[in-house]
Amino acid sequence: MPVPAVELRRLTKLYREGDTERAVFRDVDATIEPGQIAVVIGRSGSGKSTLLNLISGIDLPTSGAVLVHGADITALGERDRTLFRRERIGFVFQFFNLIPVLTVEENLLLPLELTGRDDAAGRARARGLLARVGLADRAGSFPDRLSGGEQQRLAVARALVHDPVLVLADEPTGNLDAATAEQVFAELLAEARGRGLAALIATHNPDLARRMDRVVTLREGRVAPV
């Protein structure tokens, strides 16, 4: 059997709130298979962003393990988690997280530079990706000159340019109007499916959720298929 793209083993995340302890997750087991596009839904505060941060290694669980393509990232030190995330995971944030002093092209090339892959082949791949998301003519522009939809399309391209094995997206269309959200979402899905990538997307949009291979819901500290 293939190794799961993501495997959660008895994942628990607790937070202290004054004298009390709040459980975001408790003893969660779940898997996402290679090439599977999954969406995670849940009410506000249910832990969608926390789950993505744990899977990416940005945050650590209180107990349990997170495996990405068989690698237990919870067993890695902070530096090794950062390197693993740079090389293996693409992250699309709700608020874009573009670097304002870098041009569109420079923002896109940054993941390649951080992983030592900004050679001629990498730059050619970046230019091709920029064209596919409709921003080839904006390569020299700065992010503040782009519309919200253009900024998020750039963020999608940046998450994919280094050929990750897993894409995580946290409310990637939450700040966009319906038509622009549909365009960005379609581009993200097309790129992920075309590359055979596993992806986990947090969204409040039920129409988008219905188009996924799998839907999981967060409820009362548990992750369960819908």
C-alpha positions in Angstrom: 0.0 0.0 0.0 1.2 3.5 -0.7 2.4 5.6 2.2 -0.3 8.2 3.2 0.4 11.8 2.2 -0.6 12.8 5.7 -1.2 10.6 8.7 -2.3 11.9 12.1 -1.7 9.5 15.0 -3.5 10.2 18.3 -3.0 14.0 17.7 -3.8 16.1 20.7 -3.4 19.9 21.0 -4.2 21.6 24.3 -4.0 25.3 25.1 -3.9 27.0 28.6 -6.6 29.7 29.1 -6.0 31.1 32.5 -6.5 28.3 35.0 -8.3 26.0 32.5 -7.0 23.8 29.7 -8.8 23.8 26.4 -8.5 20.9 24.0 -8.5 21.8 20.3 -8.0 18.2 19.3 -7.8 15.1 21.4 -6.5 11.7 20.2 -7.2 12.3 16.5 -6.4 9.7 13.9 -6.8 10.5 10.2 -5.1 10.0 6.9 -5.0 11.7 3.5 -4.0 9.6 0.6 -1.5 10.6 -2.1 -3.2 12.6 -4.8 -6.3 13.2 -2.7 -7.8 16.7 -2.6 -9.5 17.1 0.8 -11.3 20.0 2.4 -11.6 20.6 6.1 -14.7 22.4 7.4 -15.9 23.4 10.9 -17.3 26.4 12.7 -15.2 29.4 13.6 -12.7 28.4 16.3 -13.0 24.7 15.6 -9.3 24.4 14.8 -9.0 24.5 11.0 -5.9 26.8 11.0 -4.4 24.9 14.0 -4.7 21.7 12.1 -2.9 23.1 9.0 -0.2 24.6 11.3 0.3 21.2 12.9 0.5 19.4 9.6 3.0 21.9 8.2 5.2 21.8 11.4 4.6 25.5 12.1 3.1 24.4 15.4 3.7 21.3 17.5 1.0 19.0 19.1 0.8 18.5 22.8 1.1 14.8 22.0 0.7 12.4 19.1 2.4 12.5 15.7 2.1 14.1 12.3 3.6 12.1 9.4 4.0 13.7 5.9 4.8 11.0 3.3 6.1 8.8 6.1 8.3 11.5 7.7 7.4 12.2 11.4 7.7 15.9 11.4 6.9 16.1 15.1 10.1 14.3 15.8 12.2 16.9 14.1 13.9 19.9 15.7 12.7 23.4 14.7 15.4 24.0 12.0 14.7 20.6 10.4 11.0 21.2 10.4 11.6 24.6 8.7 13.8 22.9 6.0 11.2 20.1 5.6 8.4 22.7 5.1 10.4 24.7 2.6 11.2 21.7 0.5 8.1 19.5 0.8 5.1 21.6 1.6 3.4 24.5 -0.2 1.2 26.8 1.9 -1.5 29.2 0.6 -2.5 31.7 3.3 -5.8 33.6 3.5 -4.0 37.0 3.7 -1.5 36.1 0.9 1.7 36.7 2.9 3.5 38.2 -0.1 6.7 40.2 0.6 5.9 43.8 -0.4 9.4 44.9 -1.3 9.8 42.0 -3.8 8.4 42.0 -7.3 5.9 39.4 -8.4 8.7 37.4 -10.0 10.9 37.8 -7.0 8.1 36.6 -4.7 7.7 33.6 -6.9 11.4 32.8 -7.1 11.9 33.0 -3.3 11.0 29.4 -2.5 13.4 28.2 -5.2 16.2 30.4 -3.7 15.6 29.1 -0.2 15.9 25.5 -1.4 18.9 26.1 -3.8 16.8 25.4 -6.9 16.8 28.8 -8.6 18.8 27.6 -11.6 17.8 28.0 -15.2 15.3 25.1 -15.1 13.7 26.4 -11.9 13.4 29.9 -13.3 11.8 28.5 -16.5 9.3 26.6 -14.4 8.5 29.7 -12.5 7.9 31.7 -15.6 5.6 29.0 -17.0 3.7 28.9 -13.7 3.3 32.7 -13.8 1.9 32.4 -17.2 -0.6 29.7 -16.2 -2.0 31.9 -13.4 -2.3 34.9 -15.8 0.4 37.0 -14.4 3.2 36.8 -17.0 2.8 40.5 -17.8 3.0 41.5 -14.1 6.4 40.0 -13.3 8.0 43.3 -12.6 5.1 44.7 -10.5 5.0 44.9 -6.8 2.2 43.1 -4.8 0.5 46.4 -3.8 -0.2 47.0 -7.5 -2.1 43.7 -7.9 -5.8 43.1 -7.2 -6.7 40.8 -4.4 -7.4 38.0 -6.8 -4.1 38.6 -8.5 -2.3 38.5 -5.2 -3.9 35.2 -4.3 -3.1 33.7 -7.7 0.5 34.7 -7.1 0.3 33.1 -3.7 -1.0 29.9 -5.2 1.9 29.9 -7.8 4.4 30.5 -5.0 3.1 27.5 -3.0 3.6 25.2 -6.1 6.8 26.5 -7.7 9.1 24.3 -5.7 7.2 21.1 -6.5 6.0 20.2 -3.0 4.5 16.8 -2.1 1.7 18.4 -0.2 -0.3 21.7 -0.5 -2.1 23.3 2.4 -4.4 26.2 2.0 -6.0 28.2 4.8 -9.2 29.9 3.6 -7.5 30.8 0.3 -10.5 32.5 -1.1 -11.9 34.0 2.1 -11.1 37.6 1.2 -12.2 37.4 -2.4 -15.6 38.0 -4.2 -17.4 35.0 -5.5 -16.3 35.2 -9.1 -12.6 35.8 -8.2 -12.7 33.1 -5.6 -14.0 30.6 -8.2 -11.1 31.5 -10.5 -8.4 31.2 -7.8 -9.9 27.9 -6.6 -10.1 26.5 -10.1 -6.5 27.3 -10.7 -5.4 25.7 -7.4 -7.3 22.6 -8.1 -6.1 22.3 -11.7 -2.5 22.7 -10.6 -2.8 20.2 -7.7 -4.6 17.6 -9.8 -2.3 18.1 -12.8 0.7 17.4 -10.6 -1.0 14.5 -8.6 -0.5 16.4 -5.3 -2.3 15.8 -2.1 -3.9 18.9 -0.8 -5.8 19.9 2.3 -7.9 23.1 2.0 -9.7 24.8 4.8 -12.8 26.7 3.7 -16.2 27.9 4.8 -17.6 27.7 1.2 -19.9 24.7 0.9 -20.0 24.9 -2.9 -16.2 24.6 -3.1 -16.3 21.8 -0.5 -18.6 19.7 -2.6 -16.0 19.5 -5.4 -13.3 17.8 -3.3 -12.4 14.1 -3.2 -13.0 14.1 0.5 -14.6 16.3 3.2 -13.6 16.1 6.8 -15.3 18.1 9.6 -13.9 19.4 12.9 -16.3 19.0 15.7 -15.7 19.0 19.5 -12.0 18.2 19.2 -12.4 15.4 16.7 -11.7 15.0 13.0 -14.3 12.9 11.3 -15.3 12.2 7.7 -18.6 13.7 6.5 
